[in-house]
Amino acid sequence: MGDDELVPEVRGGGRDQSFHAESRSRTLASGTSNFYYAHSEFKGRLLSMIRQKLAQLLLVVAALCFFTSLARAQGIRVFVMGDASFLKNERFFLASGERFRSNYASGGKITLGGEFSLAKVLGLEGSYGYGRNNLRVTDLSASQTLGYGVNFHRVSANLVVHSPISFLGVEPYATGGLEYDHLGPTSQAKTLAFTQGFAEQLVRLGASNKVGFNYGAGAEWSFFPTLALRLDLRDHVTGSPTYGLASSRFPISGVAHDVELSAGLVFHIGR
């Protein structure tokens, strides 16, 4: 009987061991399945990201090829110029019972731009120029002059008409267009006007923004197939800047002419 009583217990232990073994097998299989699923998901995301980056790269390459082909087909000029600026805007006015004269010192600018060929002799030019012209205010009764530095920013858009023929490698052109000018007094100029005065008045100078036009002519001399020397003369016409001052403090008006003589290099793309 003792032996018979032990049989059920031994058989029951076998079933428990089988159950636990099956459970461990299922857990292991589940973990392996989850691992392969996570690995597959990560691999899928990685491949998707790679495909997306490759598609973006191909779009960039295609755009570069397109614009390069367009530039070669149409022709683009890129230029950098050094400018001598002669801002003509002399004015006489009365302030605080005294007679004053205002004018501008000659200055320099640098201009960067490009021209896109619309036709064989016609182009559309865009440019940006930066420089300085100092405003001078003279007390005529005391023969005293104060100078106020003015930073000059210009954005312009022009049509350019080129000569259909060149003379000894020199190609003349004429141009005209619109421009937007921003004239901003320097921090030193603002301090000077507020502490020592502007036409015998303590004032706060501000920026002047002007819309105007320009016209002129020039010539290019090509000394390499893709490189040319450019000479340019233009008159930039805007209203007289008043730097945020009321007419009672700075009673001037009229037109300002900024005559600029420029020289620089032109790089031809697609020539």
C-alpha positions as CSV (number, residue, x, y, z in Angstrom):
1,M,0.0,0.0,0.0
2,G,2.8,2.4,0.8
3,D,4.1,2.0,-2.7
4,D,0.7,2.5,-4.3
5,E,0.3,5.7,-2.3
6,L,3.4,7.2,-3.8
7,V,2.4,6.6,-7.4
8,P,-0.1,9.4,-7.7
9,E,2.3,11.9,-6.1
10,V,5.0,10.9,-8.6
11,R,2.7,11.2,-11.5
12,G,1.4,14.5,-10.3
13,G,4.9,15.9,-10.1
14,G,5.6,14.8,-13.6
15,R,2.6,16.7,-14.9
16,D,3.7,19.9,-13.0
17,Q,7.2,19.6,-14.5
18,S,5.7,19.2,-18.0
19,F,3.4,22.2,-17.4
20,H,6.3,24.4,-16.3
21,A,8.5,23.3,-19.2
22,E,5.7,24.1,-21.6
23,S,5.2,27.5,-20.0
24,R,8.9,28.3,-20.3
25,S,8.9,27.2,-23.9
26,R,6.0,29.4,-24.6
27,T,7.6,32.4,-22.9
28,L,10.9,31.9,-24.8
29,A,9.0,31.6,-28.0
30,S,7.1,34.8,-27.2
31,G,10.2,36.7,-26.3
32,T,11.9,35.5,-29.5
33,S,8.9,36.5,-31.6
34,N,8.8,40.0,-29.9
35,F,12.5,40.4,-30.6
36,Y,12.2,39.6,-34.2
37,Y,9.1,41.8,-34.5
38,A,11.0,44.8,-32.9
39,H,14.0,44.1,-35.1
40,S,11.9,44.0,-38.2
41,E,10.1,47.2,-37.2
42,F,13.4,49.0,-36.6
43,K,14.8,47.7,-39.9
44,G,11.6,48.9,-41.7
45,R,11.9,52.4,-40.2
46,L,15.6,52.6,-41.0
47,L,15.0,51.6,-44.6
48,S,12.1,54.1,-44.9
49,M,14.3,56.9,-43.5
50,I,17.1,56.0,-45.9
51,R,14.6,56.0,-48.9
52,Q,13.3,59.4,-47.7
53,K,16.7,61.0,-47.5
54,L,17.7,59.6,-50.9
55,A,14.6,61.0,-52.4
56,Q,15.3,64.4,-50.9
57,L,18.9,64.2,-52.1
58,L,17.7,63.3,-55.6
59,L,15.4,66.3,-55.6
60,V,18.2,68.7,-54.6
61,V,20.5,67.2,-57.3
62,A,17.7,67.5,-59.9
63,A,17.0,71.1,-58.9
64,L,20.7,72.0,-59.1
65,C,21.0,70.4,-62.5
66,F,17.8,72.2,-63.7
67,F,19.0,75.7,-62.6
68,T,22.5,75.1,-63.8
69,S,21.1,74.1,-67.2
70,L,18.8,77.1,-67.2
71,A,21.7,79.4,-66.3
72,R,23.8,77.9,-69.1
73,A,20.9,78.2,-71.5
74,Q,19.9,81.8,-70.6
75,G,23.2,83.3,-69.3
76,I,23.7,84.9,-65.9
77,R,26.1,87.7,-64.9
78,V,27.3,87.9,-61.3
79,F,29.2,91.1,-60.4
80,V,31.0,92.8,-57.5
81,M,31.6,96.6,-57.8
82,G,33.4,99.2,-55.8
83,D,31.6,102.6,-56.0
84,A,32.7,106.2,-55.5
85,S,29.6,108.0,-54.3
86,F,28.9,111.7,-54.8
87,L,25.7,112.5,-53.0
88,K,24.4,115.9,-54.2
89,N,21.9,117.3,-51.8
90,E,23.0,120.7,-50.6
91,R,20.4,122.7,-48.7
92,F,20.2,126.0,-46.8
93,F,17.8,126.5,-43.9
94,L,17.0,128.5,-40.8
95,A,16.8,127.0,-37.4
96,S,16.8,128.7,-33.9
97,G,17.2,132.0,-35.7
98,E,20.5,130.9,-37.3
99,R,21.3,130.1,-40.9
100,F,22.7,126.6,-41.7
101,R,23.9,124.6,-44.7
102,S,23.6,120.8,-45.0
103,N,25.4,118.7,-47.5
104,Y,27.1,115.3,-47.8
105,A,30.7,114.3,-48.0
106,S,31.8,111.9,-50.8
107,G,31.8,108.3,-49.8
108,G,32.3,104.8,-50.9
109,K,30.1,101.8,-51.4
110,I,30.4,98.1,-52.4
111,T,27.7,96.6,-54.6
112,L,26.9,92.9,-55.2
113,G,24.4,91.8,-57.8
114,G,23.4,89.6,-60.7
115,E,21.8,89.9,-64.1
116,F,19.5,87.3,-65.7
117,S,19.3,87.4,-69.5
118,L,15.8,87.7,-70.8
119,A,16.9,87.9,-74.4
120,K,20.1,88.4,-76.3
121,V,20.4,92.1,-75.6
122,L,18.0,92.4,-72.6
123,G,18.6,91.5,-69.0
124,L,17.0,91.9,-65.5
125,E,19.4,93.0,-62.9
126,G,19.1,92.9,-59.1
127,S,21.7,94.3,-56.7
128,Y,22.4,95.3,-53.1
129,G,24.8,98.1,-52.1
130,Y,26.2,99.2,-48.8
131,G,28.4,102.2,-47.9
132,R,28.6,105.5,-46.0
133,N,28.0,109.2,-46.8
134,N,28.5,111.6,-43.9
135,L,26.0,114.4,-43.5
136,R,27.6,117.7,-42.7
137,V,25.7,120.6,-41.0
138,T,27.5,124.0,-41.0
139,D,26.5,127.0,-38.9
140,L,27.2,129.8,-41.4
141,S,27.3,132.5,-38.8
142,A,30.0,130.7,-36.7
143,S,31.6,128.8,-39.5
144,Q,31.3,125.6,-37.5
145,T,30.7,122.2,-39.1
146,L,29.5,119.0,-37.5
147,G,29.6,115.7,-39.3
148,Y,27.0,112.9,-38.8
149,G,27.9,109.4,-40.1
150,V,25.1,107.8,-42.2
151,N,25.1,104.1,-43.2
152,F,23.6,103.6,-46.6
153,H,21.7,100.4,-47.8
154,R,20.2,100.1,-51.2
155,V,18.2,97.4,-53.0
156,S,17.5,97.9,-56.7
157,A,16.0,96.2,-59.7
158,N,16.9,97.3,-63.2
159,L,16.4,96.5,-66.8
160,V,19.6,96.4,-68.8
161,V,19.9,96.8,-72.6
162,H,23.2,95.6,-74.1
163,S,24.6,96.5,-77.4
164,P,24.2,93.8,-80.0
165,I,27.7,94.3,-81.1
166,S,31.0,94.9,-79.3
167,F,33.9,97.1,-80.1
168,L,37.3,95.6,-79.6
169,G,35.8,93.3,-77.0
170,V,34.0,96.2,-75.2
171,E,30.3,95.8,-74.9
172,P,28.3,99.0,-73.9
173,Y,25.0,98.9,-72.1
174,A,22.3,101.3,-70.8
175,T,20.2,100.7,-67.7
176,G,17.3,102.1,-65.7
177,G,15.2,100.9,-62.7
178,L,13.7,101.3,-59.3
179,E,15.4,101.3,-55.9
180,Y,14.7,101.3,-52.1
181,D,17.2,103.2,-50.0
182,H,17.6,103.0,-46.2
183,L,19.8,105.7,-44.6
184,G,20.5,105.1,-41.0
185,P,22.6,107.4,-38.7
186,T,25.4,105.7,-36.9
187,S,25.3,105.4,-33.1
188,Q,28.0,108.0,-32.8
189,A,25.9,110.4,-35.0
190,K,22.8,109.8,-32.8
191,T,24.9,110.5,-29.7
192,L,26.4,113.7,-31.2
193,A,23.0,115.0,-32.2
194,F,21.5,114.4,-28.7
195,T,24.4,115.7,-26.7
196,Q,26.0,118.5,-28.8
197,G,23.1,119.2,-31.0
198,F,21.9,119.2,-34.6
199,A,21.6,122.8,-36.0
200,E,21.8,124.1,-32.5
201,Q,19.0,121.7,-31.3
202,L,19.2,118.6,-29.2
203,V,17.4,116.0,-31.3
204,R,17.0,112.3,-31.7
205,L,18.0,111.2,-35.2
206,G,16.2,108.3,-36.9
207,A,16.5,106.4,-40.2
208,S,15.1,107.6,-43.5
209,N,13.6,105.2,-46.0
210,K,13.3,106.4,-49.6
211,V,11.9,104.9,-52.8
212,G,13.5,106.3,-56.0
213,F,14.8,105.4,-59.4
214,N,18.2,105.3,-61.2
215,Y,19.5,105.4,-64.7
216,G,22.9,105.2,-66.3
217,A,25.2,103.4,-68.7
218,G,28.4,101.4,-68.7
219,A,30.6,99.0,-70.6
220,E,32.1,95.6,-70.1
221,W,35.5,94.4,-71.4
222,S,35.9,90.7,-71.6
223,F,39.5,89.7,-71.0
224,F,38.6,86.0,-70.4
225,P,35.7,84.0,-71.8
226,T,33.9,84.1,-68.4
227,L,35.4,87.1,-66.8
228,A,35.0,90.8,-67.6
229,L,35.8,94.2,-66.3
230,R,32.9,96.6,-65.8
231,L,32.7,100.4,-65.6
232,D,29.4,101.9,-64.7
233,L,28.1,105.4,-64.1
234,R,24.6,105.9,-62.6
235,D,22.5,108.7,-61.1
236,H,20.3,107.5,-58.1
237,V,17.4,109.9,-57.5
238,T,15.4,110.0,-54.3
239,G,13.7,112.5,-52.0
240,S,15.9,114.4,-49.5
241,P,16.3,112.4,-46.3
242,T,15.2,114.1,-43.1
243,Y,16.1,111.4,-40.5
244,G,12.9,111.5,-38.7
245,L,13.1,115.2,-37.9
246,A,10.1,117.5,-38.1
247,S,10.2,120.2,-40.8
248,S,10.5,122.9,-38.0
249,R,13.8,121.3,-36.9
250,F,15.2,120.3,-40.3
251,P,13.3,122.3,-42.9
252,I,14.6,120.8,-46.2
253,S,12.9,119.1,-49.1
254,G,13.5,118.4,-52.8
255,V,15.4,115.8,-54.6
256,A,18.8,114.1,-53.9
257,H,21.1,112.9,-56.6
258,D,23.6,110.2,-55.7
259,V,26.0,110.0,-58.7
260,E,28.1,106.8,-58.5
261,L,31.1,105.8,-60.6
262,S,31.7,102.1,-60.2
263,A,34.4,99.6,-61.3
264,G,34.4,95.9,-60.8
265,L,34.4,92.3,-62.1
266,V,31.7,90.4,-63.8
267,F,31.5,86.6,-63.9
268,H,29.6,85.0,-66.8
269,I,27.7,81.8,-66.3
270,G,26.4,79.9,-69.3
271,R,28.4,82.0,-71.8
